[in-house]
Amino acid sequence: MSDADASAAWVARVLGVDVGHAAVTGANGAALGIWQQAKDNTDHQLAKLYGTLKETGVPALNEVADEIETVLGNFRVGLVGALIDYDRATGPAREKARAAALKVVGDYQTEIPNDPHVIAADTNPFGVTVTIRETLGGALATLQRQLSQA
């Protein structure tokens, strides 16, 4: 299964929405594709970190891995829903969806870099490179620009 197919399956499973392949891959500049690519990149990094934390056998580190995943899962779902709404909206509904997506993007631009779980993952002492703030922050900046100009 390709990354795009896996992403589409994830959105369908988590949100119960069939976004189709084009929206997830960012075809025609789809907003969701921008976020999805950044999320996929950080997911690969985090999978390595989670594996490292769980391999220690220290229950507290297993708990930390689970907490980081929960926090990032919460960030993913809210923005994915707003971007799906924006990508699918037409006519007057598109402006409303754009404003809603911009609000979520702005909130995330404030919350993600300051979240202690995100900071802990990005600055982990286990030798696992994690760039949540940089990667997701870059995607959020791109979304902010594109949605502001739409």
C-alpha positions in Angstrom: 0.0 0.0 0.0 1.4 3.4 -1.0 1.8 6.2 1.5 -1.1 8.1 -0.2 -3.3 5.0 0.0 -2.3 4.5 3.7 -3.1 8.1 4.4 -6.5 7.9 2.7 -7.2 4.8 4.7 -6.2 6.5 8.0 -8.5 9.5 7.3 -11.4 7.1 6.5 -10.7 5.0 9.6 -10.2 7.9 12.0 -12.7 10.5 10.6 -15.1 8.2 8.7 -14.5 10.4 5.6 -13.5 9.1 2.1 -11.2 11.8 0.9 -10.1 10.0 -2.2 -6.5 9.8 -3.4 -6.2 13.3 -4.9 -7.1 15.1 -1.7 -4.6 13.2 0.4 -1.7 13.5 -2.0 -2.2 17.2 -2.5 -3.1 17.1 -6.2 -4.2 20.5 -7.5 -2.8 22.1 -4.3 -5.2 20.4 -1.9 -4.6 21.8 1.6 -4.9 18.4 3.2 -2.0 17.1 1.2 0.3 19.7 2.7 -0.5 18.6 6.2 -0.6 14.9 5.4 2.9 15.0 4.0 4.3 16.7 7.1 2.4 14.3 9.3 3.7 11.3 7.5 7.3 12.6 7.9 6.9 13.1 11.6 5.0 9.8 12.0 8.1 8.0 10.6 10.4 9.8 13.0 8.0 9.2 16.0 7.7 5.5 15.2 11.5 5.2 15.7 11.3 7.1 18.9 8.4 5.1 20.2 10.2 1.9 19.4 13.3 3.1 21.3 11.3 4.2 24.3 9.4 0.9 24.5 12.6 -1.2 24.0 13.9 0.2 27.3 11.4 -1.8 29.1 10.9 1.1 31.5 7.1 1.5 32.1 7.4 5.3 32.5 9.0 5.6 29.1 6.2 3.4 27.6 3.8 5.8 29.1 5.6 8.8 27.7 5.5 7.3 24.2 1.7 6.8 24.6 1.2 10.3 25.8 3.1 11.8 22.9 1.1 9.8 20.5 -2.2 10.9 22.1 -1.3 14.5 22.0 -0.2 14.4 18.4 -3.3 12.4 17.5 -5.4 15.2 18.9 -3.5 17.8 16.8 -3.9 15.7 13.6 -7.7 15.1 13.8 -8.8 18.7 14.3 -6.8 20.1 11.4 -7.6 17.2 9.1 -11.3 17.8 9.5 -11.0 21.5 8.8 -8.8 20.9 5.7 -11.1 18.3 4.3 -14.0 20.7 4.7 -12.0 23.5 3.0 -10.8 21.2 0.1 -14.3 20.1 -0.6 -16.2 23.3 -0.1 -17.5 25.4 -3.0 -19.3 28.7 -3.4 -20.1 30.7 -0.2 -19.3 27.6 2.0 -15.7 27.8 0.9 -15.1 31.1 2.6 -16.6 29.8 5.9 -14.4 26.6 5.6 -11.3 28.8 4.8 -11.9 30.9 7.9 -12.4 27.8 10.1 -9.2 26.2 8.7 -7.2 29.4 9.2 -8.4 29.4 12.9 -7.2 25.9 13.5 -3.9 26.5 11.7 -3.3 29.6 13.8 -4.2 27.7 17.0 -1.8 24.9 16.1 1.0 27.4 15.2 0.7 28.6 18.8 0.1 25.2 20.5 2.4 22.8 18.8 5.8 24.5 19.4 4.9 25.1 23.1 3.5 21.6 23.9 5.7 19.9 26.4 5.2 16.5 24.7 6.3 17.9 21.3 9.3 19.6 22.9 10.2 16.3 24.7 10.0 14.4 21.4 12.0 17.0 19.5 14.7 17.2 22.2 14.8 13.5 23.2 18.1 12.2 24.6 17.9 8.8 22.8 19.6 9.8 19.6 16.4 9.6 17.5 16.0 12.6 15.2 12.5 14.1 15.6 11.5 17.4 14.0 7.9 17.9 14.9 8.1 21.7 15.5 10.1 22.3 12.3 8.2 19.9 10.1 4.7 20.6 11.2 5.5 24.2 11.7 6.6 24.5 8.1 3.4 22.9 6.9 1.4 25.2 9.1 3.2 28.2 7.7 2.5 27.1 4.2 -1.1 26.5 5.0 -1.4 29.9 6.6 0.0 31.6 3.5 -2.1 29.6 1.1 -5.3 30.0 3.0 -4.7 33.7 3.6 -4.3 34.2 -0.1 -7.3 32.1 -1.2 
